Amino acid sequence: MNIDFNKISDTYGDSVIELVRDNIEDVNENINYMIKLGFTDIEDIFERYTLIFIDTPSTFKYKLNKLINELGSNYIDIIENDLFILEKLMY
């Protein structure tokens, strides 16, 4: 993956880059979970919504699965066509 950390830094600041580095195992597990679910635009999702990937894997999976249940079986298309939906995972 080609993550643009400058873009993340511009959006969230250097402190979030440090959070990613400090929680890299959780971040990797959360990214891999989205890949396992079939998401294809992981780089863009990660760059735009970095903070959701810093959650513990259990919290991340809970929040994402709850959103998926709300959206239904076409969740990948819905989310990848309107990434703003992921804002729900940030709270």
C-alpha positions as CSV (number, residue, x, y, z in Angstrom):
1,M,0.0,0.0,0.0
2,N,1.1,3.5,-0.7
3,I,-0.1,5.6,2.2
4,D,0.4,9.4,1.8
5,F,1.5,10.3,5.4
6,N,2.0,13.9,4.4
7,K,-1.7,14.0,3.5
8,I,-2.6,12.6,6.9
9,S,-0.3,15.0,8.7
10,D,-1.8,18.0,6.8
11,T,-5.3,16.8,7.8
12,Y,-4.8,15.6,11.4
13,G,-1.3,16.9,12.4
14,D,1.9,15.1,13.3
15,S,0.4,13.8,16.6
16,V,-1.8,11.4,14.6
17,I,1.2,10.1,12.7
18,E,2.8,9.4,16.1
19,L,-0.5,7.6,17.2
20,V,-0.4,5.4,14.1
21,R,3.3,4.6,14.8
22,D,2.6,3.8,18.4
23,N,-0.4,1.6,17.6
24,I,0.9,0.1,14.3
25,E,-0.1,-3.5,15.2
26,D,-3.7,-2.4,15.8
27,V,-3.7,-0.3,12.7
28,N,-2.4,-3.2,10.6
29,E,-5.0,-5.6,12.0
30,N,-7.8,-3.1,11.4
31,I,-6.6,-2.5,7.8
32,N,-6.4,-6.3,7.2
33,Y,-10.0,-6.7,8.6
34,M,-11.3,-4.2,6.0
35,I,-9.3,-6.0,3.3
36,K,-10.8,-9.3,4.4
37,L,-14.3,-7.8,4.2
38,G,-13.6,-6.9,0.5
39,F,-12.9,-3.2,0.6
40,T,-10.7,-2.1,-2.3
41,D,-10.0,1.6,-1.6
42,I,-8.1,1.1,1.7
43,E,-5.5,3.8,1.0
44,D,-8.0,6.5,0.5
45,I,-10.1,5.3,3.5
46,F,-7.1,5.2,5.7
47,E,-5.8,8.7,4.6
48,R,-9.2,10.3,5.1
49,Y,-10.3,8.5,8.3
50,T,-7.0,7.6,10.0
51,L,-8.4,8.0,13.5
52,I,-10.8,5.0,13.1
53,F,-7.9,2.7,12.5
54,I,-6.3,3.6,15.8
55,D,-9.1,1.9,17.8
56,T,-8.3,-1.5,19.3
57,P,-9.2,-4.3,16.8
58,S,-12.2,-5.4,18.9
59,T,-13.6,-1.8,19.1
60,F,-12.9,-1.3,15.4
61,K,-14.6,-4.5,14.4
62,Y,-17.6,-3.8,16.6
63,K,-18.1,-0.3,15.2
64,L,-17.6,-1.4,11.6
65,N,-19.8,-4.5,11.9
66,K,-22.6,-2.3,13.4
67,L,-22.3,0.0,10.5
68,I,-22.4,-2.9,8.0
69,N,-25.5,-4.3,9.7
70,E,-27.2,-0.9,9.2
71,L,-26.2,-0.6,5.6
72,G,-27.0,-4.2,4.5
73,S,-25.3,-6.5,2.0
74,N,-24.3,-3.8,-0.4
75,Y,-22.2,-2.1,2.3
76,I,-18.9,-2.0,0.3
77,D,-20.4,-0.1,-2.6
78,I,-22.3,2.2,-0.2
79,I,-19.2,3.1,1.9
80,E,-16.8,3.3,-1.0
81,N,-19.1,5.6,-2.9
82,D,-19.7,7.8,0.2
83,L,-16.8,7.7,2.6
84,F,-18.5,10.3,4.7
85,I,-20.5,7.4,6.2
86,L,-17.3,6.4,8.0
87,E,-17.7,9.5,10.2
88,K,-20.0,7.3,12.4
89,L,-17.0,5.2,13.3
90,M,-15.0,8.1,14.7
91,Y,-17.3,8.5,17.8
